[in-house]
Amino acid sequence: MEPGLGAVIFLILTIIVVFSVGAFLIYRVMNRPNAHIGSRLPTEDPNAEVGPEDGSDPASNP
């Protein structure tokens, strides 16, 4: 086997292993219960600005 061929095979196997481990970690984390981002968001934002109660916009009605 040529020295260059061994390096190419090693590099390809290393890339396959790295991507496989990364995919496994993502799969493991995302398959937990309530793993999606919406499950961790608050139902109401306490820092949100309060809009007009009657639905009218005072800037558009001078």
Biopython code that builds the backbone (N, CA, C, O; Angstrom):
import numpy as np
from Bio.PDB.StructureBuilder import StructureBuilder

atoms = [
    (1, "MET", "N", (0.853, -1.176, 0.000)),
    (1, "MET", "CA", (0.000, 0.000, 0.000)),
    (1, "MET", "C", (0.899, 1.239, 0.000)),
    (1, "MET", "O", (1.894, 1.302, 0.722)),
    (2, "GLU", "N", (0.534, 2.201, -0.809)),
    (2, "GLU", "CA", (1.309, 3.439, -0.891)),
    (2, "GLU", "C", (1.076, 4.287, 0.356)),
    (2, "GLU", "O", (-0.009, 4.226, 0.933)),
    (3, "PRO", "N", (2.062, 5.079, 0.791)),
    (3, "PRO", "CA", (1.899, 5.901, 1.996)),
    (3, "PRO", "C", (0.770, 6.918, 1.860)),
    (3, "PRO", "O", (0.065, 7.186, 2.833)),
    (4, "GLY", "N", (0.589, 7.478, 0.695)),
    (4, "GLY", "CA", (-0.480, 8.456, 0.497)),
    (4, "GLY", "C", (-1.859, 7.832, 0.606)),
    (4, "GLY", "O", (-2.793, 8.462, 1.103)),
    (5, "LEU", "N", (-1.987, 6.609, 0.148)),
    (5, "LEU", "CA", (-3.276, 5.921, 0.205)),
    (5, "LEU", "C", (-3.672, 5.623, 1.651)),
    (5, "LEU", "O", (-4.844, 5.734, 2.010)),
    (6, "GLY", "N", (-2.708, 5.252, 2.469)),
    (6, "GLY", "CA", (-3.002, 5.006, 3.883)),
    (6, "GLY", "C", (-3.475, 6.261, 4.593)),
    (6, "GLY", "O", (-4.371, 6.197, 5.435)),
    (7, "ALA", "N", (-2.884, 7.401, 4.264)),
    (7, "ALA", "CA", (-3.303, 8.665, 4.874)),
    (7, "ALA", "C", (-4.714, 9.043, 4.446)),
    (7, "ALA", "O", (-5.499, 9.539, 5.254)),
    (8, "VAL", "N", (-5.037, 8.811, 3.185)),
    (8, "VAL", "CA", (-6.382, 9.131, 2.691)),
    (8, "VAL", "C", (-7.415, 8.237, 3.362)),
    (8, "VAL", "O", (-8.477, 8.711, 3.764)),
    (9, "ILE", "N", (-7.116, 6.953, 3.485)),
    (9, "ILE", "CA", (-8.052, 6.032, 4.151)),
    (9, "ILE", "C", (-8.223, 6.421, 5.612)),
    (9, "ILE", "O", (-9.342, 6.411, 6.124)),
    (10, "PHE", "N", (-7.137, 6.762, 6.287)),
    (10, "PHE", "CA", (-7.228, 7.189, 7.685)),
    (10, "PHE", "C", (-8.073, 8.449, 7.813)),
    (10, "PHE", "O", (-8.902, 8.543, 8.718)),
    (11, "LEU", "N", (-7.877, 9.422, 6.920)),
    (11, "LEU", "CA", (-8.636, 10.665, 6.969)),
    (11, "LEU", "C", (-10.122, 10.415, 6.734)),
    (11, "LEU", "O", (-10.964, 10.992, 7.421)),
    (12, "ILE", "N", (-10.446, 9.568, 5.779)),
    (12, "ILE", "CA", (-11.851, 9.252, 5.494)),
    (12, "ILE", "C", (-12.496, 8.559, 6.688)),
    (12, "ILE", "O", (-13.619, 8.893, 7.066)),
    (13, "LEU", "N", (-11.797, 7.600, 7.283)),
    (13, "LEU", "CA", (-12.361, 6.914, 8.457)),
    (13, "LEU", "C", (-12.526, 7.869, 9.637)),
    (13, "LEU", "O", (-13.504, 7.773, 10.379)),
    (14, "THR", "N", (-11.581, 8.786, 9.814)),
    (14, "THR", "CA", (-11.691, 9.762, 10.900)),
    (14, "THR", "C", (-12.904, 10.668, 10.701)),
    (14, "THR", "O", (-13.632, 10.949, 11.653)),
    (15, "ILE", "N", (-13.124, 11.124, 9.473)),
    (15, "ILE", "CA", (-14.283, 11.980, 9.189)),
    (15, "ILE", "C", (-15.577, 11.213, 9.435)),
    (15, "ILE", "O", (-16.520, 11.765, 10.002)),
    (16, "ILE", "N", (-15.638, 9.964, 9.024)),
    (16, "ILE", "CA", (-16.845, 9.153, 9.238)),
    (16, "ILE", "C", (-17.118, 8.983, 10.730)),
    (16, "ILE", "O", (-18.263, 9.098, 11.166)),
    (17, "VAL", "N", (-16.080, 8.711, 11.512)),
    (17, "VAL", "CA", (-16.256, 8.524, 12.954)),
    (17, "VAL", "C", (-16.715, 9.817, 13.612)),
    (17, "VAL", "O", (-17.611, 9.786, 14.455)),
    (18, "VAL", "N", (-16.124, 10.953, 13.249)),
    (18, "VAL", "CA", (-16.495, 12.236, 13.865)),
    (18, "VAL", "C", (-17.953, 12.571, 13.565)),
    (18, "VAL", "O", (-18.691, 12.961, 14.471)),
    (19, "PHE", "N", (-18.379, 12.427, 12.318)),
    (19, "PHE", "CA", (-19.771, 12.722, 11.981)),
    (19, "PHE", "C", (-20.734, 11.734, 12.619)),
    (19, "PHE", "O", (-21.845, 12.112, 12.990)),
    (20, "SER", "N", (-20.334, 10.483, 12.753)),
    (20, "SER", "CA", (-21.207, 9.494, 13.395)),
    (20, "SER", "C", (-21.401, 9.810, 14.874)),
    (20, "SER", "O", (-22.516, 9.717, 15.389)),
    (21, "VAL", "N", (-20.324, 10.181, 15.557)),
    (21, "VAL", "CA", (-20.438, 10.532, 16.974)),
    (21, "VAL", "C", (-21.295, 11.790, 17.137)),
    (21, "VAL", "O", (-22.126, 11.855, 18.042)),
    (22, "GLY", "N", (-21.103, 12.774, 16.282)),
    (22, "GLY", "CA", (-21.925, 13.985, 16.345)),
    (22, "GLY", "C", (-23.395, 13.696, 16.097)),
    (22, "GLY", "O", (-24.259, 14.222, 16.798)),
    (23, "ALA", "N", (-23.686, 12.863, 15.103)),
    (23, "ALA", "CA", (-25.078, 12.512, 14.818)),
    (23, "ALA", "C", (-25.690, 11.740, 15.981)),
    (23, "ALA", "O", (-26.859, 11.942, 16.308)),
    (24, "PHE", "N", (-24.916, 10.864, 16.604)),
    (24, "PHE", "CA", (-25.430, 10.121, 17.752)),
    (24, "PHE", "C", (-25.748, 11.059, 18.915)),
    (24, "PHE", "O", (-26.775, 10.901, 19.574)),
    (25, "LEU", "N", (-24.875, 12.031, 19.170)),
    (25, "LEU", "CA", (-25.124, 12.966, 20.269)),
    (25, "LEU", "C", (-26.348, 13.829, 19.999)),
    (25, "LEU", "O", (-27.141, 14.079, 20.908)),
    (26, "ILE", "N", (-26.510, 14.280, 18.776)),
    (26, "ILE", "CA", (-27.701, 15.067, 18.436)),
    (26, "ILE", "C", (-28.950, 14.213, 18.551)),
    (26, "ILE", "O", (-29.969, 14.679, 19.061)),
    (27, "TYR", "N", (-28.892, 12.968, 18.086)),
    (27, "TYR", "CA", (-30.040, 12.058, 18.174)),
    (27, "TYR", "C", (-30.399, 11.802, 19.633)),
    (27, "TYR", "O", (-31.578, 11.776, 19.989)),
    (28, "ARG", "N", (-29.389, 11.613, 20.477)),
    (28, "ARG", "CA", (-29.634, 11.309, 21.890)),
    (28, "ARG", "C", (-30.281, 12.491, 22.599)),
    (28, "ARG", "O", (-31.190, 12.307, 23.407)),
    (29, "VAL", "N", (-29.817, 13.702, 22.301)),
    (29, "VAL", "CA", (-30.358, 14.882, 22.964)),
    (29, "VAL", "C", (-31.766, 15.198, 22.457)),
    (29, "VAL", "O", (-32.644, 15.537, 23.250)),
    (30, "MET", "N", (-31.986, 15.093, 21.163)),
    (30, "MET", "CA", (-33.268, 15.521, 20.605)),
    (30, "MET", "C", (-34.381, 14.512, 20.829)),
    (30, "MET", "O", (-35.542, 14.849, 20.600)),
    (31, "ASN", "N", (-34.094, 13.309, 21.259)),
    (31, "ASN", "CA", (-35.141, 12.326, 21.517)),
    (31, "ASN", "C", (-35.525, 12.233, 22.984)),
    (31, "ASN", "O", (-36.226, 11.304, 23.385)),
    (32, "ARG", "N", (-35.079, 13.175, 23.776)),
    (32, "ARG", "CA", (-35.547, 13.235, 25.162)),
    (32, "ARG", "C", (-36.928, 13.867, 25.189)),
    (32, "ARG", "O", (-37.273, 14.617, 24.276)),
    (33, "PRO", "N", (-37.722, 13.585, 26.205)),
    (33, "PRO", "CA", (-39.023, 14.251, 26.315)),
    (33, "PRO", "C", (-38.829, 15.752, 26.489)),
    (33, "PRO", "O", (-37.922, 16.190, 27.197)),
    (34, "ASN", "N", (-39.676, 16.530, 25.848)),
    (34, "ASN", "CA", (-39.645, 17.999, 25.891)),
    (34, "ASN", "C", (-38.313, 18.551, 25.412)),
    (34, "ASN", "O", (-37.811, 19.525, 25.974)),
    (35, "ALA", "N", (-37.732, 17.944, 24.382)),
    (35, "ALA", "CA", (-36.443, 18.395, 23.872)),
    (35, "ALA", "C", (-36.588, 19.572, 22.910)),
    (35, "ALA", "O", (-35.614, 20.289, 22.678)),
    (36, "HIS", "N", (-37.766, 19.788, 22.349)),
    (36, "HIS", "CA", (-37.904, 20.865, 21.372)),
    (36, "HIS", "C", (-37.875, 22.217, 22.070)),
    (36, "HIS", "O", (-38.157, 22.310, 23.265)),
    (37, "ILE", "N", (-37.538, 23.254, 21.332)),
    (37, "ILE", "CA", (-37.308, 24.571, 21.922)),
    (37, "ILE", "C", (-38.596, 25.155, 22.493)),
    (37, "ILE", "O", (-38.541, 25.919, 23.456)),
    (38, "GLY", "N", (-39.741, 24.819, 21.930)),
    (38, "GLY", "CA", (-40.997, 25.367, 22.419)),
    (38, "GLY", "C", (-41.344, 24.902, 23.820)),
    (38, "GLY", "O", (-42.088, 25.583, 24.526)),
    (39, "SER", "N", (-40.828, 23.772, 24.232)),
    (39, "SER", "CA", (-41.151, 23.276, 25.564)),
    (39, "SER", "C", (-40.440, 24.058, 26.657)),
    (39, "SER", "O", (-40.841, 24.004, 27.820)),
    (40, "ARG", "N", (-39.374, 24.793, 26.288)),
    (40, "ARG", "CA", (-38.627, 25.551, 27.292)),
    (40, "ARG", "C", (-38.960, 27.033, 27.276)),
    (40, "ARG", "O", (-38.471, 27.786, 28.119)),
    (41, "LEU", "N", (-39.788, 27.464, 26.326)),
    (41, "LEU", "CA", (-40.139, 28.874, 26.255)),
    (41, "LEU", "C", (-41.257, 29.176, 27.243)),
    (41, "LEU", "O", (-42.134, 28.339, 27.457)),
    (42, "PRO", "N", (-41.240, 30.359, 27.847)),
    (42, "PRO", "CA", (-42.345, 30.711, 28.749)),
    (42, "PRO", "C", (-43.629, 30.913, 27.951)),
    (42, "PRO", "O", (-43.585, 31.277, 26.775)),
    (43, "THR", "N", (-44.768, 30.677, 28.591)),
    (43, "THR", "CA", (-46.032, 30.832, 27.888)),
    (43, "THR", "C", (-46.319, 32.298, 27.600)),
    (43, "THR", "O", (-46.868, 32.620, 26.546)),
    (44, "GLU", "N", (-45.961, 33.190, 28.513)),
    (44, "GLU", "CA", (-46.114, 34.625, 28.290)),
    (44, "GLU", "C", (-44.811, 35.308, 28.626)),
    (44, "GLU", "O", (-44.141, 34.945, 29.592)),
    (45, "ASP", "N", (-44.451, 36.294, 27.833)),
    (45, "ASP", "CA", (-43.213, 37.022, 28.057)),
    (45, "ASP", "C", (-43.496, 38.173, 29.023)),
    (45, "ASP", "O", (-44.241, 39.088, 28.670)),
    (46, "PRO", "N", (-42.927, 38.155, 30.227)),
    (46, "PRO", "CA", (-43.207, 39.234, 31.180)),
    (46, "PRO", "C", (-42.604, 40.568, 30.753)),
    (46, "PRO", "O", (-43.009, 41.611, 31.265)),
    (47, "ASN", "N", (-41.646, 40.561, 29.827)),
    (47, "ASN", "CA", (-41.020, 41.801, 29.385)),
    (47, "ASN", "C", (-41.636, 42.348, 28.105)),
    (47, "ASN", "O", (-41.163, 43.354, 27.576)),
    (48, "ALA", "N", (-42.684, 41.701, 27.598)),
    (48, "ALA", "CA", (-43.297, 42.150, 26.351)),
    (48, "ALA", "C", (-44.071, 43.442, 26.587)),
    (48, "ALA", "O", (-44.611, 43.678, 27.668)),
    (49, "GLU", "N", (-44.110, 44.270, 25.545)),
    (49, "GLU", "CA", (-44.868, 45.516, 25.647)),
    (49, "GLU", "C", (-46.356, 45.209, 25.552)),
    (49, "GLU", "O", (-46.776, 44.329, 24.801)),
    (50, "VAL", "N", (-47.136, 45.940, 26.316)),
    (50, "VAL", "CA", (-48.572, 45.744, 26.319)),
    (50, "VAL", "C", (-49.166, 46.606, 25.213)),
    (50, "VAL", "O", (-48.887, 47.802, 25.129)),
    (51, "GLY", "N", (-49.985, 45.994, 24.368)),
    (51, "GLY", "CA", (-50.620, 46.712, 23.276)),
    (51, "GLY", "C", (-51.919, 47.349, 23.743)),
    (51, "GLY", "O", (-52.342, 47.147, 24.882)),
    (52, "PRO", "N", (-52.552, 48.119, 22.864)),
    (52, "PRO", "CA", (-53.832, 48.735, 23.237)),
    (52, "PRO", "C", (-54.905, 47.674, 23.432)),
    (52, "PRO", "O", (-54.967, 46.697, 22.686)),
    (53, "GLU", "N", (-55.740, 47.871, 24.427)),
    (53, "GLU", "CA", (-56.748, 46.884, 24.773)),
    (53, "GLU", "C", (-57.904, 46.865, 23.782)),
    (53, "GLU", "O", (-58.478, 45.804, 23.534)),
    (54, "ASP", "N", (-58.263, 48.021, 23.204)),
    (54, "ASP", "CA", (-59.424, 48.060, 22.322)),
    (54, "ASP", "C", (-59.070, 47.773, 20.865)),
    (54, "ASP", "O", (-59.961, 47.728, 20.017)),
    (55, "GLY", "N", (-57.804, 47.579, 20.563)),
    (55, "GLY", "CA", (-57.397, 47.240, 19.214)),
    (55, "GLY", "C", (-57.130, 48.446, 18.329)),
    (55, "GLY", "O", (-56.705, 48.280, 17.186)),
    (56, "SER", "N", (-57.367, 49.652, 18.823)),
    (56, "SER", "CA", (-57.115, 50.844, 17.992)),
    (56, "SER", "C", (-55.684, 51.295, 18.180)),
    (56, "SER", "O", (-55.086, 51.101, 19.238)),
    (57, "ASP", "N", (-55.149, 51.897, 17.144)),
    (57, "ASP", "CA", (-53.782, 52.402, 17.184)),
    (57, "ASP", "C", (-53.854, 53.910, 17.218)),
    (57, "ASP", "O", (-54.290, 54.505, 16.232)),
    (58, "PRO", "N", (-53.449, 54.575, 18.307)),
    (58, "PRO", "CA", (-53.569, 56.029, 18.405)),
    (58, "PRO", "C", (-52.705, 56.764, 17.375)),
    (58, "PRO", "O", (-53.028, 57.896, 17.017)),
    (59, "ALA", "N", (-51.624, 56.158, 16.891)),
    (59, "ALA", "CA", (-50.781, 56.823, 15.910)),
    (59, "ALA", "C", (-51.462, 56.897, 14.552)),
    (59, "ALA", "O", (-51.211, 57.836, 13.797)),
    (60, "SER", "N", (-52.309, 55.943, 14.223)),
    (60, "SER", "CA", (-52.978, 55.955, 12.915)),
    (60, "SER", "C", (-54.266, 56.762, 12.948)),
    (60, "SER", "O", (-54.799, 57.074, 11.883)),
    (61, "ASN", "N", (-54.794, 57.116, 14.119)),
    (61, "ASN", "CA", (-56.019, 57.918, 14.255)),
    (61, "ASN", "C", (-55.686, 59.227, 14.984)),
    (61, "ASN", "O", (-55.839, 59.308, 16.203)),
    (62, "PRO", "N", (-55.227, 60.269, 14.238)),
    (62, "PRO", "CA", (-54.842, 61.526, 14.930)),
    (62, "PRO", "C", (-56.033, 62.320, 15.406)),
    (62, "PRO", "O", (-55.867, 63.387, 15.998)),
]
sb = StructureBuilder()
sb.init_structure("model")
sb.init_model(0)
sb.init_chain("A")
sb.init_seg("    ")
for serial, (resi, resn, name, xyz) in enumerate(atoms, 1):
    if name == "N":
        sb.init_residue(resn, " ", resi, " ")
    sb.init_atom(name, np.array(xyz, "f"), 0.0, 1.0, " ", f" {name:<3s}", serial, name[0])
structure = sb.get_structure()
